[in-house]
């Protein structure tokens, strides 16, 4: 299946650790939840939460393997590789669910086990 055109641009912003560009893909009232963490609510709070996460890693690189668009949602899975500040790496599978309002994400759900990232 083909991916929405904006999806590659979104992951380019994420992999560049550009929290402001990431937030531009969100609605003003967006909700962002990473795993079982506390959801961030509102574009500004999400941008700040994502910026803190980005600061915790040296770099990250996503590879989206497949995505599916159904009415007002996009579901995808792939692999993300994190490079820690000490240069070591961790690769894990991920799945994301985006609930959309037009072409902006109003609910961004991340499912990935990053428990080993800081261990």
C-alpha positions as protocol buffer text, in pm:
chain_id: "A"
residue {
  index: 1
  type: UNK
  ca { x: 0 y: 0 z: 0 }
}
residue {
  index: 2
  type: UNK
  ca { x: 118 y: 351 z: -65 }
}
residue {
  index: 3
  type: UNK
  ca { x: 192 y: 585 z: 223 }
}
residue {
  index: 4
  type: UNK
  ca { x: 38 y: 929 z: 253 }
}
residue {
  index: 5
  type: UNK
  ca { x: 277 y: 1186 z: 104 }
}
residue {
  index: 6
  type: UNK
  ca { x: 318 y: 1369 z: 437 }
}
residue {
  index: 7
  type: UNK
  ca { x: 421 y: 1053 z: 627 }
}
residue {
  index: 8
  type: UNK
  ca { x: 777 y: 1049 z: 492 }
}
residue {
  index: 9
  type: UNK
  ca { x: 812 y: 1419 z: 577 }
}
residue {
  index: 10
  type: UNK
  ca { x: 691 y: 1352 z: 931 }
}
residue {
  index: 11
  type: UNK
  ca { x: 950 y: 1080 z: 988 }
}
residue {
  index: 12
  type: UNK
  ca { x: 1220 y: 1299 z: 832 }
}
residue {
  index: 13
  type: UNK
  ca { x: 1139 y: 1562 z: 1097 }
}
residue {
  index: 14
  type: UNK
  ca { x: 1146 y: 1300 z: 1373 }
}
residue {
  index: 15
  type: UNK
  ca { x: 1477 y: 1152 z: 1257 }
}
residue {
  index: 16
  type: UNK
  ca { x: 1622 y: 1504 z: 1242 }
}
residue {
  index: 17
  type: UNK
  ca { x: 1514 y: 1547 z: 1607 }
}
residue {
  index: 18
  type: UNK
  ca { x: 1321 y: 1857 z: 1501 }
}
residue {
  index: 19
  type: UNK
  ca { x: 1046 y: 1887 z: 1761 }
}
residue {
  index: 20
  type: UNK
  ca { x: 907 y: 2207 z: 1609 }
}
residue {
  index: 21
  type: UNK
  ca { x: 872 y: 2051 z: 1262 }
}
residue {
  index: 22
  type: UNK
  ca { x: 721 y: 1741 z: 1424 }
}
residue {
  index: 23
  type: UNK
  ca { x: 461 y: 1956 z: 1601 }
}
residue {
  index: 24
  type: UNK
  ca { x: 359 y: 2117 z: 1271 }
}
residue {
  index: 25
  type: UNK
  ca { x: 199 y: 1784 z: 1174 }
}
residue {
  index: 26
  type: UNK
  ca { x: -32 y: 1796 z: 1478 }
}
residue {
  index: 27
  type: UNK
  ca { x: -366 y: 1959 z: 1548 }
}
residue {
  index: 28
  type: UNK
  ca { x: -370 y: 2225 z: 1823 }
}
residue {
  index: 29
  type: UNK
  ca { x: -547 y: 1982 z: 2059 }
}
residue {
  index: 30
  type: UNK
  ca { x: -339 y: 1676 z: 1967 }
}
residue {
  index: 31
  type: UNK
  ca { x: -278 y: 1393 z: 2212 }
}
residue {
  index: 32
  type: UNK
  ca { x: 53 y: 1204 z: 2204 }
}
residue {
  index: 33
  type: UNK
  ca { x: 113 y: 883 z: 2397 }
}
residue {
  index: 34
  type: UNK
  ca { x: 433 y: 679 z: 2388 }
}
residue {
  index: 35
  type: UNK
  ca { x: 369 y: 324 z: 2514 }
}
residue {
  index: 36
  type: UNK
  ca { x: 213 y: 328 z: 2856 }
}
residue {
  index: 37
  type: UNK
  ca { x: 344 y: 676 z: 2936 }
}
residue {
  index: 38
  type: UNK
  ca { x: 128 y: 965 z: 3041 }
}
residue {
  index: 39
  type: UNK
  ca { x: -25 y: 1130 z: 2734 }
}
residue {
  index: 40
  type: UNK
  ca { x: 90 y: 1480 z: 2639 }
}
residue {
  index: 41
  type: UNK
  ca { x: -202 y: 1702 z: 2543 }
}
residue {
  index: 42
  type: UNK
  ca { x: -198 y: 1999 z: 2311 }
}
residue {
  index: 43
  type: UNK
  ca { x: 57 y: 2082 z: 2041 }
}
residue {
  index: 44
  type: UNK
  ca { x: 285 y: 2282 z: 2273 }
}
residue {
  index: 45
  type: UNK
  ca { x: 297 y: 2014 z: 2545 }
}
residue {
  index: 46
  type: UNK
  ca { x: 358 y: 1744 z: 2284 }
}
residue {
  index: 47
  type: UNK
  ca { x: 640 y: 1946 z: 2126 }
}
residue {
  index: 48
  type: UNK
  ca { x: 806 y: 1988 z: 2467 }
}
residue {
  index: 49
  type: UNK
  ca { x: 768 y: 1618 z: 2556 }
}
residue {
  index: 50
  type: UNK
  ca { x: 911 y: 1511 z: 2222 }
}
residue {
  index: 51
  type: UNK
  ca { x: 1201 y: 1759 z: 2254 }
}
residue {
  index: 52
  type: UNK
  ca { x: 1287 y: 1607 z: 2595 }
}
residue {
  index: 53
  type: UNK
  ca { x: 1283 y: 1258 z: 2442 }
}
residue {
  index: 54
  type: UNK
  ca { x: 1502 y: 1372 z: 2150 }
}
residue {
  index: 55
  type: UNK
  ca { x: 1753 y: 1518 z: 2398 }
}
residue {
  index: 56
  type: UNK
  ca { x: 1784 y: 1175 z: 2558 }
}
residue {
  index: 57
  type: UNK
  ca { x: 1929 y: 1014 z: 2246 }
}
residue {
  index: 58
  type: UNK
  ca { x: 2210 y: 1108 z: 2011 }
}
residue {
  index: 59
  type: UNK
  ca { x: 2008 y: 1012 z: 1704 }
}
residue {
  index: 60
  type: UNK
  ca { x: 1724 y: 796 z: 1576 }
}
residue {
  index: 61
  type: UNK
  ca { x: 1629 y: 649 z: 1241 }
}
residue {
  index: 62
  type: UNK
  ca { x: 1291 y: 504 z: 1146 }
}
residue {
  index: 63
  type: UNK
  ca { x: 1215 y: 260 z: 871 }
}
residue {
  index: 64
  type: UNK
  ca { x: 842 y: 228 z: 801 }
}
residue {
  index: 65
  type: UNK
  ca { x: 779 y: -118 z: 656 }
}
residue {
  index: 66
  type: UNK
  ca { x: 408 y: -86 z: 584 }
}
residue {
  index: 67
  type: UNK
  ca { x: 126 y: 158 z: 642 }
}
residue {
  index: 68
  type: UNK
  ca { x: -249 y: 143 z: 597 }
}
residue {
  index: 69
  type: UNK
  ca { x: -489 y: 434 z: 565 }
}
residue {
  index: 70
  type: UNK
  ca { x: -850 y: 384 z: 667 }
}
residue {
  index: 71
  type: UNK
  ca { x: -1088 y: 681 z: 655 }
}
residue {
  index: 72
  type: UNK
  ca { x: -948 y: 910 z: 928 }
}
residue {
  index: 73
  type: UNK
  ca { x: -654 y: 699 z: 1051 }
}
residue {
  index: 74
  type: UNK
  ca { x: -313 y: 571 z: 947 }
}
residue {
  index: 75
  type: UNK
  ca { x: -162 y: 258 z: 1100 }
}
residue {
  index: 76
  type: UNK
  ca { x: 198 y: 158 z: 1041 }
}
residue {
  index: 77
  type: UNK
  ca { x: 479 y: -62 z: 1162 }
}
residue {
  index: 78
  type: UNK
  ca { x: 852 y: -67 z: 1115 }
}
residue {
  index: 79
  type: UNK
  ca { x: 1180 y: -52 z: 1297 }
}
residue {
  index: 80
  type: UNK
  ca { x: 1351 y: 234 z: 1478 }
}
residue {
  index: 81
  type: UNK
  ca { x: 1719 y: 245 z: 1562 }
}
residue {
  index: 82
  type: UNK
  ca { x: 1826 y: 467 z: 1849 }
}
residue {
  index: 83
  type: UNK
  ca { x: 2187 y: 576 z: 1895 }
}
residue {
  index: 84
  type: UNK
  ca { x: 2263 y: 652 z: 2257 }
}
residue {
  index: 85
  type: UNK
  ca { x: 2493 y: 937 z: 2360 }
}
residue {
  index: 86
  type: UNK
  ca { x: 2768 y: 680 z: 2425 }
}
residue {
  index: 87
  type: UNK
  ca { x: 2743 y: 565 z: 2061 }
}
residue {
  index: 88
  type: UNK
  ca { x: 2578 y: 228 z: 2132 }
}
residue {
  index: 89
  type: UNK
  ca { x: 2263 y: 140 z: 1939 }
}
residue {
  index: 90
  type: UNK
  ca { x: 1929 y: -23 z: 2003 }
}
residue {
  index: 91
  type: UNK
  ca { x: 1688 y: -129 z: 1727 }
}
residue {
  index: 92
  type: UNK
  ca { x: 1329 y: -215 z: 1813 }
}
residue {
  index: 93
  type: UNK
  ca { x: 1008 y: -276 z: 1620 }
}
residue {
  index: 94
  type: UNK
  ca { x: 736 y: -14 z: 1649 }
}
residue {
  index: 95
  type: UNK
  ca { x: 373 y: 32 z: 1555 }
}
residue {
  index: 96
  type: UNK
  ca { x: 200 y: 370 z: 1538 }
}
residue {
  index: 97
  type: UNK
  ca { x: -163 y: 466 z: 1511 }
}
residue {
  index: 98
  type: UNK
  ca { x: -247 y: 816 z: 1390 }
}
residue {
  index: 99
  type: UNK
  ca { x: -602 y: 942 z: 1418 }
}
residue {
  index: 100
  type: UNK
  ca { x: -638 y: 1228 z: 1174 }
}
residue {
  index: 101
  type: UNK
  ca { x: -821 y: 1554 z: 1132 }
}
residue {
  index: 102
  type: UNK
  ca { x: -771 y: 1615 z: 762 }
}
residue {
  index: 103
  type: UNK
  ca { x: -396 y: 1581 z: 708 }
}
residue {
  index: 104
  type: UNK
  ca { x: -301 y: 1667 z: 1068 }
}
residue {
  index: 105
  type: UNK
  ca { x: -258 y: 1415 z: 1346 }
}
residue {
  index: 106
  type: UNK
  ca { x: -499 y: 1465 z: 1638 }
}
residue {
  index: 107
  type: UNK
  ca { x: -404 y: 1147 z: 1824 }
}
residue {
  index: 108
  type: UNK
  ca { x: -55 y: 997 z: 1794 }
}
residue {
  index: 109
  type: UNK
  ca { x: -10 y: 658 z: 1960 }
}
residue {
  index: 110
  type: UNK
  ca { x: 334 y: 490 z: 1968 }
}
residue {
  index: 111
  type: UNK
  ca { x: 377 y: 124 z: 2056 }
}
residue {
  index: 112
  type: UNK
  ca { x: 745 y: 32 z: 2105 }
}
residue {
  index: 113
  type: UNK
  ca { x: 940 y: -130 z: 2385 }
}
residue {
  index: 114
  type: UNK
  ca { x: 1222 y: 113 z: 2462 }
}
residue {
  index: 115
  type: UNK
  ca { x: 1279 y: -20 z: 2814 }
}
residue {
  index: 116
  type: UNK
  ca { x: 1639 y: -113 z: 2724 }
}
residue {
  index: 117
  type: UNK
  ca { x: 1719 y: 230 z: 2579 }
}
residue {
  index: 118
  type: UNK
  ca { x: 1848 y: 375 z: 2905 }
}
residue {
  index: 119
  type: UNK
  ca { x: 1952 y: 54 z: 3082 }
}
